[in-house]
């Protein structure tokens, strides 16, 4: 169902005036906001498999910080990071600092700050949940770490667009749960009364969500256990 379809469905259940546009009436706008809130609440209930994405880090080209790269703004959580096909090992900031501090400067091998100069990175950390710092780079190939050589697997942000034709990005089997959640909330917010039928449908959907959110069972088992790093 598109956002307009959902809005019309809920307005009909509320016995409200029909609309042909999501912002045609004040009540329609209120319903759309309830749908949006319900969607984001549902998305925040777990790490959804369908939101997982393989992409690259953002290269900065900053020669003053040659081993620094940025987490894509579209990612909320990282599961692993690779550079030149090799998976990097995450260290806490303290562990990373201790490792770097123990390195002695050597011409063309280790710089004065303890960062490697003659090989691709093996470790990374983050001090601010926005940028990643790696322990080394191959200065004979690149002045800075390259976006094209990086890959990162994580959870992308859920997006909700205020458009008649927008269809919320959610597995089809959970669409009734979203609609029931929004409809039940609309009755409370706009009619000051509960809708027991929709609340029960939403509750059943929540139970199914906890048990069947992944289509790939092996993927769920693996990535619900192992989370290397998450953005706050």
C-alpha positions as CSV (number, residue, x, y, z in Angstrom):
1,X,0.0,0.0,0.0
2,X,1.2,3.5,-0.8
3,X,1.1,6.2,1.8
4,X,-2.0,7.6,0.2
5,X,-3.7,4.2,0.3
6,X,-2.9,3.8,4.0
7,X,-4.1,7.3,4.8
8,X,-7.4,6.7,3.0
9,X,-7.8,3.3,4.7
10,X,-7.3,4.8,8.2
11,X,-9.5,7.8,7.5
12,X,-12.3,5.5,6.3
13,X,-11.9,3.5,9.6
14,X,-12.2,6.7,11.5
15,X,-15.4,7.6,9.5
16,X,-13.6,10.8,8.3
17,X,-13.8,12.7,5.1
18,X,-12.2,10.9,2.1
19,X,-9.1,12.5,0.5
20,X,-7.2,12.3,-2.8
21,X,-4.0,13.7,-1.4
22,X,-2.1,13.1,1.9
23,X,-2.2,16.8,2.8
24,X,-5.7,17.6,1.6
25,X,-7.1,18.0,5.1
26,X,-5.8,18.6,8.6
27,X,-6.9,15.1,9.7
28,X,-5.1,13.5,6.7
29,X,-1.9,15.3,7.7
30,X,-2.4,14.0,11.2
31,X,-2.9,10.5,10.0
32,X,0.2,10.6,7.8
33,X,2.3,11.8,10.9
34,X,0.9,8.8,12.9
35,X,1.9,6.4,10.1
36,X,5.4,7.9,10.0
37,X,5.8,7.6,13.7
38,X,4.5,4.0,13.7
39,X,6.9,3.1,10.8
40,X,10.0,4.5,12.6
41,X,8.9,2.8,15.9
42,X,8.6,-0.5,14.0
43,X,12.0,0.0,12.3
44,X,13.7,0.8,15.7
45,X,12.3,-2.4,17.3
46,X,15.2,-4.5,15.8
47,X,18.0,-4.7,13.3
48,X,16.1,-5.6,10.2
49,X,17.8,-7.8,7.7
50,X,16.3,-6.0,4.7
51,X,18.0,-2.8,5.8
52,X,21.4,-4.3,5.7
53,X,23.6,-2.9,2.9
54,X,27.1,-3.4,1.4
55,X,28.7,-0.1,0.5
56,X,32.0,1.8,0.8
57,X,33.4,4.2,3.3
58,X,33.7,7.8,2.4
59,X,37.3,8.7,1.4
60,X,38.5,12.1,2.6
61,X,41.6,12.7,0.6
62,X,43.1,14.4,3.7
63,X,46.9,14.1,3.6
64,X,47.1,15.5,7.1
65,X,45.0,12.5,8.3
66,X,45.8,9.9,5.6
67,X,44.3,6.9,7.5
68,X,41.0,8.6,8.3
69,X,37.7,7.7,6.5
70,X,34.1,8.6,7.2
71,X,31.1,6.3,7.9
72,X,28.5,6.8,5.2
73,X,25.6,9.0,6.5
74,X,23.2,6.3,5.3
75,X,24.5,3.7,7.8
76,X,23.4,3.4,11.4
77,X,25.4,0.4,12.3
78,X,28.6,-1.4,11.1
79,X,29.1,-5.2,11.1
80,X,32.4,-5.4,9.3
81,X,34.9,-3.2,7.5
82,X,37.3,-4.4,4.7
83,X,40.2,-2.8,2.9
84,X,41.6,-4.3,-0.3
85,X,39.5,-7.3,0.4
86,X,40.9,-7.9,3.9
87,X,38.6,-7.7,6.9
88,X,39.9,-5.2,9.5
89,X,40.0,-5.8,13.2
90,X,38.2,-3.4,15.4
91,X,40.0,-2.1,18.5
92,X,38.6,0.2,21.2
93,X,40.1,3.7,21.2
94,X,42.3,2.7,24.3
95,X,43.5,-0.5,22.6
96,X,44.2,1.4,19.4
97,X,46.1,4.2,21.1
98,X,48.2,1.7,23.1
99,X,49.1,-0.2,19.9
100,X,50.1,3.0,18.0
101,X,52.1,4.3,20.9
102,X,54.2,1.2,21.1
103,X,55.4,1.5,17.6
104,X,58.8,3.1,16.9
105,X,59.2,5.5,14.0
106,X,61.2,4.0,11.1
107,X,61.8,5.7,7.8
108,X,59.2,4.6,5.2
109,X,57.8,2.0,7.6
110,X,56.3,3.8,10.6
111,X,55.7,7.6,10.8
112,X,56.4,9.7,13.9
113,X,52.8,9.1,15.2
114,X,53.0,5.4,15.0
115,X,51.0,4.8,11.8
116,X,52.3,2.3,9.3
117,X,53.6,3.5,5.9
118,X,54.4,0.4,4.0
119,X,51.3,-1.8,4.1
120,X,47.5,-1.8,4.0
121,X,45.7,-1.3,7.4
122,X,44.8,-4.2,9.7
123,X,43.1,-2.4,12.6
124,X,40.6,0.4,13.0
125,X,38.8,2.4,15.7
126,X,36.5,5.4,16.0
127,X,36.7,8.2,18.5
128,X,33.5,10.0,17.6
129,X,31.2,7.4,15.9
130,X,31.5,9.4,12.6
131,X,35.0,8.8,11.4
132,X,37.1,5.6,11.3
133,X,40.9,5.7,12.0
134,X,43.1,3.0,10.5
135,X,46.5,2.0,11.7
136,X,48.4,2.0,8.4
137,X,48.5,2.7,4.7
138,X,50.7,1.8,1.8
139,X,52.3,5.1,1.0
140,X,53.9,3.7,-2.1
141,X,50.5,3.3,-3.7
142,X,48.3,6.0,-2.2
143,X,48.7,9.2,-0.3
144,X,45.5,8.5,1.7
145,X,43.2,5.5,2.1
146,X,41.0,5.1,-0.9
147,X,37.2,4.8,-0.9
148,X,37.3,2.5,-3.9
149,X,39.4,0.0,-1.9
150,X,37.1,0.0,1.1
151,X,33.9,-2.0,1.8
152,X,31.6,-1.8,4.7
153,X,28.6,-4.0,5.6
154,X,26.0,-2.6,8.0
155,X,22.4,-1.4,8.6
156,X,21.2,1.6,6.6
157,X,18.8,4.2,7.8
158,X,15.1,3.7,7.3
159,X,13.6,6.4,5.1
160,X,10.1,7.8,5.1
161,X,9.0,10.1,2.2
162,X,6.0,12.4,2.4
163,X,4.5,11.5,-1.0
164,X,1.3,10.1,-2.1
165,X,3.0,7.3,-4.0
166,X,5.6,6.4,-1.3
167,X,5.4,2.8,-0.1
168,X,7.1,2.2,3.3
169,X,10.1,0.0,2.9
170,X,9.2,-3.1,5.0
171,X,8.7,-6.8,4.3
172,X,5.2,-7.5,2.9
173,X,4.3,-9.9,5.6
174,X,4.7,-7.1,8.2
175,X,2.7,-4.5,6.4
176,X,-0.5,-5.4,8.2
177,X,1.3,-4.8,11.5
178,X,2.3,-1.3,10.4
179,X,-1.2,-0.5,9.3
180,X,-2.7,-1.9,12.5
181,X,-0.3,0.0,14.7
182,X,-1.0,3.2,12.9
183,X,-4.8,2.7,12.8
184,X,-4.9,1.8,16.5
185,X,-2.9,4.9,17.4
186,X,-5.0,7.1,15.1
187,X,-8.1,6.1,17.1
188,X,-6.5,7.0,20.3
189,X,-5.0,10.3,19.1
190,X,-7.9,11.5,16.9
191,X,-11.0,9.9,18.4
192,X,-9.8,9.5,22.0
193,X,-10.9,5.9,22.0
194,X,-9.3,2.6,21.6
195,X,-9.7,0.1,18.7
196,X,-9.4,-3.3,20.3
197,X,-9.5,-5.2,17.0
198,X,-6.6,-3.2,15.6
199,X,-4.6,-3.4,18.8
200,X,-4.9,-7.2,18.8
201,X,-3.8,-7.3,15.1
202,X,-0.8,-5.2,16.0
203,X,0.1,-7.4,18.9
204,X,-0.1,-10.5,16.8
205,X,2.2,-8.8,14.3
206,X,4.6,-7.9,17.0
207,X,4.8,-11.5,18.1
208,X,5.5,-12.6,14.5
209,X,8.0,-9.8,14.1
210,X,10.0,-11.2,17.0
211,X,10.1,-14.7,15.6
212,X,10.2,-14.2,11.8
213,X,11.8,-10.8,11.0
214,X,14.4,-12.5,8.7
215,X,13.7,-14.5,5.6
216,X,17.2,-15.9,5.8
217,X,17.4,-17.8,9.1
218,X,21.1,-18.4,8.8
219,X,21.7,-14.7,8.3
220,X,19.7,-13.8,11.4
221,X,21.5,-16.3,13.6
222,X,24.9,-15.1,12.5
223,X,24.3,-11.3,12.7
224,X,22.2,-11.3,15.8
225,X,25.2,-12.8,17.6
226,X,28.1,-10.9,16.1
227,X,28.0,-7.1,16.1
228,X,31.4,-5.6,15.8
229,X,30.5,-2.0,16.0
230,X,27.4,0.3,16.1
231,X,26.8,4.0,15.8
232,X,25.1,5.5,18.8
